[in-house]
Amino acid sequence: MPHFVIDCSQNILNKKAPNEIIQIVYNTAEASGLFEEGDIKVRINPFEYYTIGNTRGDFIHVFANIMEGRSIPEKNDLSKKIVSELKSLLPEVPIISMNIRDFEKATYYNKSMVG
């Protein structure tokens, strides 16, 4: 169920293969023990057109959308670990960040839940 969406500057994909970046996020999320094995979804959106403080510096930002119920310390630890792994993979990238948003169980549906 968790969705990890990686926004990044297009140039990031010249530094590392998309699948390598995706796998780092996947592996770190799986190792956290917060999610069921096989439920983690990760995708990447490279941006050709963007500005950061009126510059064209490289960036990575991970948006995590997870089902409510995890504690703030658990979410904080997950963010820190994913950012740390990406920093190790791409130490020359000046901006690497992440945030986590909770889905509400009461309003979440997927195909298998509809009769």
PLY file of the C-alpha trace (Angstrom):
ply
format ascii 1.0
element vertex 115
property float x
property float y
property float z
element edge 114
property int vertex1
property int vertex2
end_header
0.00 0.00 0.00
2.71 2.58 0.66
3.56 4.73 -2.33
6.97 6.38 -2.61
7.09 8.97 -5.38
10.54 10.34 -6.16
10.63 13.76 -7.82
14.05 14.72 -9.13
15.86 16.85 -11.66
16.30 15.07 -15.00
20.08 15.23 -14.57
19.89 12.82 -11.61
19.19 10.03 -14.10
22.51 10.82 -15.79
24.27 10.20 -12.48
22.53 6.94 -11.48
20.15 4.58 -13.23
16.49 5.08 -12.28
16.18 1.48 -11.16
19.12 1.90 -8.79
17.50 4.93 -7.14
14.12 3.17 -6.96
15.69 0.05 -5.45
17.45 2.04 -2.70
14.13 3.57 -1.62
12.35 0.21 -1.87
15.00 -1.68 0.11
15.11 0.94 2.85
11.31 1.02 3.18
11.15 -2.77 3.27
13.91 -2.99 5.89
11.96 -0.62 8.14
9.49 -3.38 9.01
6.62 -0.90 8.76
5.06 -2.43 5.64
3.92 -5.80 4.35
6.41 -7.48 2.04
5.48 -6.90 -1.59
3.13 -3.96 -0.89
5.68 -1.19 -1.38
5.34 0.85 -4.58
8.09 3.19 -5.78
8.14 5.38 -8.86
10.26 8.23 -10.14
9.33 11.51 -11.87
12.26 13.31 -13.47
11.72 17.00 -14.18
13.27 18.80 -17.13
11.68 22.13 -16.28
12.06 23.50 -12.75
13.78 26.15 -10.69
15.24 26.06 -7.21
15.95 29.53 -5.92
16.15 30.64 -9.55
18.86 28.05 -10.28
19.02 24.70 -12.06
20.65 22.74 -9.23
19.97 19.04 -8.90
17.42 17.80 -6.39
15.64 14.71 -5.11
12.48 14.81 -3.03
10.65 11.68 -1.92
6.93 11.91 -1.19
5.76 8.94 0.87
2.05 8.24 1.13
1.36 5.59 3.75
-1.67 4.26 5.62
-2.26 6.04 8.91
-1.22 4.28 12.10
2.55 4.67 12.23
4.01 6.78 15.01
5.85 10.04 14.42
9.15 8.47 15.58
8.65 5.59 13.11
7.97 8.01 10.25
10.88 10.22 11.28
13.23 7.24 11.31
12.02 6.10 7.88
12.57 9.56 6.38
16.02 9.85 7.92
17.08 6.41 6.65
15.86 6.99 3.10
17.50 10.44 2.89
20.73 8.96 4.33
20.77 6.16 1.75
20.15 8.58 -1.11
22.87 10.89 0.23
25.31 7.96 0.21
24.28 7.05 -3.34
24.42 10.63 -4.66
26.66 12.69 -2.33
27.11 15.45 -4.92
23.38 16.27 -5.05
22.81 19.43 -2.97
19.13 18.91 -2.15
17.83 15.54 -0.95
14.66 15.59 1.12
11.56 13.60 2.02
8.17 13.93 3.68
5.50 11.44 4.71
1.76 11.91 4.40
-0.85 9.59 5.91
-3.79 8.10 4.02
-7.00 7.94 6.05
-8.30 4.36 6.30
-11.86 5.69 6.20
-11.43 7.27 2.76
-8.97 4.90 1.05
-10.19 2.44 -1.58
-8.55 0.32 -4.21
-9.88 -2.01 -6.87
-9.96 -5.09 -4.64
-12.09 -3.29 -2.03
-14.94 -2.44 -4.43
-17.61 -5.12 -4.82
0 1
1 2
2 3
3 4
4 5
5 6
6 7
7 8
8 9
9 10
10 11
11 12
12 13
13 14
14 15
15 16
16 17
17 18
18 19
19 20
20 21
21 22
22 23
23 24
24 25
25 26
26 27
27 28
28 29
29 30
30 31
31 32
32 33
33 34
34 35
35 36
36 37
37 38
38 39
39 40
40 41
41 42
42 43
43 44
44 45
45 46
46 47
47 48
48 49
49 50
50 51
51 52
52 53
53 54
54 55
55 56
56 57
57 58
58 59
59 60
60 61
61 62
62 63
63 64
64 65
65 66
66 67
67 68
68 69
69 70
70 71
71 72
72 73
73 74
74 75
75 76
76 77
77 78
78 79
79 80
80 81
81 82
82 83
83 84
84 85
85 86
86 87
87 88
88 89
89 90
90 91
91 92
92 93
93 94
94 95
95 96
96 97
97 98
98 99
99 100
100 101
101 102
102 103
103 104
104 105
105 106
106 107
107 108
108 109
109 110
110 111
111 112
112 113
113 114
